[in-house]
Amino acid sequence: MSEMTGAEAMVRMLQLHGVKHLFGLCGDTSLPFYDALYRLDHGMQHILTRDERSAAYMADAYARVSGRVGVCEGPSGGGATYLLPGIVEANESSIPVLGITTDIATTSRGRYALTELDQEALYRPLTKRTEVIDRADKLPEAVRRAFRAMTGGRPGAAHLGLPFDVQNGRLPGASVWADAALGVFPSSRASPEKEKVSRAANLLAAAKLPIFICGGGVVIAGAEKALAALAERLGAPVATTVSGQGSLAEDHPLCLGVVGSNGGTLPTREALAQADLVVFVGCRAGSVTTERWRYPPQGTPVIHIDADPMVPGANYKTEIALVADAKLALSELLAELKFVEKKGGEQLVKAAKEKKFSEFRALAARDDMPILPERVVAALHDILPRDATVVCDPGTPCPYFSAYYEFLEAGRHFISNRAHGALGYSMAAGVGAHFGRPGTKTVSVMGDGSFGFTAGELETIVRLKVPLMMVVISNSSYGWIKAGQKTGFDKRYFSVDFTRTDHARVAEAFGVKAFRVERPEQLKPALAAAAEYGGPALVDVLTQPLQDAKAPVSEWVA
Ligand SMILES: Cc1ncc(C[n+]2csc(CCOP(=O)(O)OP(=O)(O)O)c2C)c(N)n1
């Protein structure tokens, strides 16, 4: 290991950080990097995608289910701009994704080279760290910095630019080293301050009905067990955000389910309103979770646990902010509340859920055509194994699955892109989730709008024989926006309808096993056949348009 090229060093640095999968798409500026991937024995699988957006979404979902950094790559110019949506989604969702973009040679800068672009400027506002590496000998430390940034503190995304001449430059092999522990997140955890833990414990012990509202941070921190133990000790209901699903198993007697404008329902909102103390955990208390900062009502005493010091106090006057890792903070609260044994929350949860699910079940049993979304959720729940991973796009899928699909195991079994909600996430993310957790069933549920954004990736799925199950909610419109035009703009439907695509035939043309479902009685058999099929399968379901549905959505403009 005397000397190596920059491209070889990048491959080795990824390998040393424990990277096993790399999602990406080739380009001229990437040729030395691809050649190093070809030549070296590194044990990483490169997953060639048909769009860099998909590569980044795959890396994002891969990280969410595996707890490891997701890595994606693309070339200069268009590759760098196309990779961006997935990088920003991951960064805002506190998911460590490394985006590598190759670049024109440093010597060509400013000379109108094809694809020249200020990659650092592009990525700076969207990542925890960005760096275009200007010299080969600086590469190892830049990669180490990126991994420290991604997995330390609040996790997030990083970007590294790799100019053509830097890939071909040389550096000493001895400088290529890494701490493999930084490939896993969170790689470091901050403890809460003792005195604040005692004060928070006193407030919790004194509260009649404390309620937890958990965001994505609970599962990211692996705090599910600590949360369950603390909630049980306090008899405190646990609500979640859309991203917080999996904080507690949904059949737990204290699990209230999703609250907020997207997936929340009146019974859950009413239950939440009874809290005399709210504990936000790993949750930004943003517009969707709080129905535009109205529920819980302002004035409710709040304890806020978050790894990011900017979060507590942003939206609610906060009694105590524990700026700490969720697992450590909840464990310390549990230790402090050793002798407390409260009851009470179970009844409230039971009543709220009975109300919510009795309405749901009545709709799920209906034989309407087009098929009601409730029926699709219920049928999928009936046939999928309890440890399945469901990935949902915006539109009909996200609120319906958030409200009504009960995830019976704690941990990351539900994924949706809640930071930016870009259409066309779930198909690619389903691929990433499969590679991150290959032993379990992964299902991507998308609107037909989302299908249109991402259909090209069916080729990737077939080529790699990914046993992904896909469900298309076909209503030939951008339904969410149409529903917004109905409720807020007196049904002045403008430019929201498109013609119906036969998604099953499109999928078949790619080599995917496909089913088209028009009649309600066809639904369950088709879903079951798709789930049992060993390879990629798609079920196209002609579904009730969202503007006619009884959607669990309280605000169409979040
Ligand atoms: C990239 C992108 N562009 C626009 C939007 C705004 N938007 C939110 S929901 C939605 C409609 C979704 O339509 P579809 O995927 O068909 O699902 P449906 O609502 O009909 O169930 C649109 C256009 C978005 N979320 N992402």
The ligand as an SDF file (V2000), in Angstrom:
LIG
                    3D

 26 27  0  0  0  0  0  0  0  0999 V2000
  -42.1870   16.8490   -6.8450 C   0  0  0  0  0  0  0  0  0  0  0  0
  -43.5060   17.2970   -6.3370 C   0  0  0  0  0  0  0  0  0  0  0  0
  -44.2520   18.1610   -7.0830 N   0  0  0  0  0  0  0  0  0  0  0  0
  -45.4590   18.5760   -6.6260 C   0  0  0  0  0  0  0  0  0  0  0  0
  -45.9160   18.1770   -5.4060 C   0  0  0  0  0  0  0  0  0  0  0  0
  -47.2390   18.6950   -4.8610 C   0  0  0  0  0  0  0  0  0  0  0  0
  -48.1720   17.6130   -4.6550 N   0  0  0  0  0  0  0  0  0  0  0  0
  -48.4280   17.1170   -3.4200 C   0  0  0  0  0  0  0  0  0  0  0  0
  -49.5100   15.8720   -3.4300 S   0  0  0  0  0  0  0  0  0  0  0  0
  -49.7110   15.9860   -5.1000 C   0  0  0  0  0  0  0  0  0  0  0  0
  -50.6710   15.0790   -5.8370 C   0  0  0  0  0  0  0  0  0  0  0  0
  -50.3180   13.6440   -5.7110 C   0  0  0  0  0  0  0  0  0  0  0  0
  -50.9010   12.9320   -6.7650 O   0  0  0  0  0  0  0  0  0  0  0  0
  -50.8020   11.3670   -6.8510 P   0  0  0  0  0  0  0  0  0  0  0  0
  -49.3930   10.9240   -6.7110 O   0  0  0  0  0  0  0  0  0  0  0  0
  -51.5050   10.9250   -8.0730 O   0  0  0  0  0  0  0  0  0  0  0  0
  -51.5660   10.8760   -5.5510 O   0  0  0  0  0  0  0  0  0  0  0  0
  -53.0840   11.1970   -5.1290 P   0  0  0  0  0  0  0  0  0  0  0  0
  -53.0400   12.4680   -4.3420 O   0  0  0  0  0  0  0  0  0  0  0  0
  -53.8970   11.3230   -6.3730 O   0  0  0  0  0  0  0  0  0  0  0  0
  -53.4450   10.0260   -4.2960 O   0  0  0  0  0  0  0  0  0  0  0  0
  -48.9180   16.9950   -5.6310 C   0  0  0  0  0  0  0  0  0  0  0  0
  -48.8490   17.3570   -7.0770 C   0  0  0  0  0  0  0  0  0  0  0  0
  -45.1010   17.2900   -4.6640 C   0  0  0  0  0  0  0  0  0  0  0  0
  -45.4550   16.8390   -3.4880 N   0  0  0  0  0  0  0  0  0  0  0  0
  -43.9210   16.8580   -5.1730 N   0  0  0  0  0  0  0  0  0  0  0  0
  1  2  1  0
  2  3  1  0
  2 26  2  0
  3  4  2  0
  4  5  1  0
  5  6  1  0
  5 24  2  0
  6  7  1  0
  7  8  2  0
  7 22  1  0
  8  9  1  0
  9 10  1  0
 10 11  1  0
 10 22  2  0
 11 12  1  0
 12 13  1  0
 13 14  1  0
 14 15  2  0
 14 16  1  0
 14 17  1  0
 17 18  1  0
 18 19  2  0
 18 20  1  0
 18 21  1  0
 22 23  1  0
 24 25  1  0
 24 26  1  0
M  CHG  1   7   1
M  END
$$$$
